[in-house]
Amino acid sequence: MDLTILILQGIIVAATPLLFAAIGELVVEKSGVLNLGVEGMMIVGAIAGFAMTIESGSHLLGLVAAATAGAATAAIFAVLTQFLMSNQVATGLALTIFGLGVSALWGQGYSGQSTAPLARLHIPVISDLPIVGPLLFSHDILVYLSVALVVGVAWFLNRTRAGLILRAVGESHSSAHAIGYPVVKVRFLALLFGGACAGLGGAYLSLVQTPLWVEDMTAGRGWIALAIVVFATWKPGRAFAGAYLFGGVTVLQLHAQGFGVGIDAQYLSMLPYVTTVVVLVIISRDKARVSLNAPACLGKPFYASS
Amino acid sequence: MLRLELRKEPSRAMRYATPVLAVLLTILAGGIMFALMGKDPVEALHVFFISPLSDLFSITELMVKASPLILIAVGLSFGFRAGVWNIGAEGQFTVGALTGGVVALIFYNVPGIWLLPMMTIAGVLGGMAWAAIPAFLRTRYNANEILVSLMLTYVAILLLSVLVHGPLRDPEGLNFPESRMFHDSATLPILIAGTRANIGFVVAILVAITAWIVMARHVIGFQVRVMGEAPLAARFSGFLESRIVWLCLMISGGLAGMAGLFEAAGSVGQLVPMLPVGYGFTAIIVAFLGRLNPIGIVAAGLVMAVTYIGGEAAQIELGLPSAVTGVFQGMLLFFLLGIDVLVHYQIKSRRPSAVAAKS
């Protein structure tokens, strides 16, 4: 029983950074922009959050720094793709390469250092309940924030006027522009939001999961987050399911390694990546379903001729 | 106010000028970065960009670094022109080194002139096989090749690691995770005695020239370009999209595999877990910097090699962290993509009427 709870808690810890990155990218893609730089924004968020927490001693300031750094990284992408009409795929790749480089440079002095992990909330009585307490009511604030984000984004996209405009921009930027909606501004803001979310996801790695700074510590999670968005067919609720599915695979293979199941650790470490490929294939197989749900202007540059 | 106006046709002059401008801007930004880090920018830039060109040994080292970049980037340029985004070249590089290296290890005590060609073929086939997975999954199941090829990179690096820790480990070694050293006829011939420059550079140049001819003169090159610039026209004129996807991934996978084998059989001389060092990713920048043109890629590969050698020199002489190289490479691609806008657009001052129309 204790082990089950431990594994489930582990899944939550593994899923939360993926969920942050995926929900941010989901909003970005809904606005019609494909930002492949999630990995770069996450890793910059990871070092920014870690460095700020070490320097100031405050986790809150660390998280603010992580979100700001993620958004600032995204702003580079936004300027290049929205104002200078650069190719989104190439710019996203550049953002990842740049982010990995900048974070490694910034993190030189911090490798090997450690900080106290973000505190877990303790609510009297409720947190002490058996099973439910440790499972649902004794996590750090970011876990709850990530769940709130899913609900908030779902509400925003489907129930608010601003969300409707964002989706309109993603479906047909020319029509949205003709009606008078500010296409570039909407996309810019969506990108900043996506960057801030990715930054928080990165900070979750360096402030909760490890809590350490290690070069390249995102290890492909940004790319898995991109796959989760496709898996979710651009629906926030399913992104939640996707993040927890991948979190589950990650944690189960770690426990399998711990038990020594007689398979080399490297083979088990392949599992999250192989799962991503398998899941992508299963979802993408149905061409009609993907094209029905994907924003129609995803990845296309927008140039207002008048 | 300034605004961008679409050119009637892309500017040829700008197409050639923007890579040069991007390099200059990167050097400028690099100088500012060094100054912020408390180093003398002039000295740092000298170490970074001039010292790699100052003596014969450094120049041969440039060739060592540029060869894999050129090979991989030439392969990628086909796909990037057609809108097939293979970004898992690092994985194909790793698998190519592995399959070619296994051939060398099987014949570890059998010298022969046939060995190196056989290893090269095995390396190319290994890279192709690894690239065949995203090709198959995209053409058959519509799965995004960007994500699939990238995920397979992580799998390939883990695969190399597990094999070098296990079955391929040197049985006569000290239990280190490394294979036997390749013997003389399984390593690439050295071009200039006393240096590490090997025949791989010559092959890379020949491959680039061949690719240039194919891209400019052969129907394959034509189809690739049409597919990228006018996918609908390509479909109407009967080019099979799936054929082009396969073709692009086989070319890029095969060349990445060759680059991997050349790295293992060249400057490394054995299989080690740390063999993949990011050439597959840097080659993406090289491909763009070279304008997706094989001849341009040769020049771009040499420029990018300077950042590696300069980065190493800066590490030794100035105590700058090696991560500076990555920052330089990222900035270079940003600047290039940013000022590339001038190829298709020109800067015009905004006319009052346009302001009134709330552009």
Interface residues (C-beta under 8 A of the other chain):
Chain A: L36 I76 V79 L80 L84 M85 S86 N87 V89 A90 T91 L93 A94 L95 I97 F98 G99 L100 G101 V102 A104 L105 Q108 E215 A219 G220 W223 I224 L226 A227 V230 D264 Q266 Y267 S269 M270 Y273 V274 T276 V277 L280 V281 S284 R285 K287 V290 Y303 A304 S305 S306
Chain B: L4 L6 W85 I87 I133 L137 Y141 N142 A143 N144 I146 L147 V148 L150 M151 L152 Y154 V155 L158 L159 S161 V162 H165 G166 F281 T282 I284 I285 F288 P321 S322 A323 V324 T325 G326 V327 F328 Q329 G330 M331 L333 F334 L337 G338 I339 D340 V341 H344 Y345 A354 A357 S359
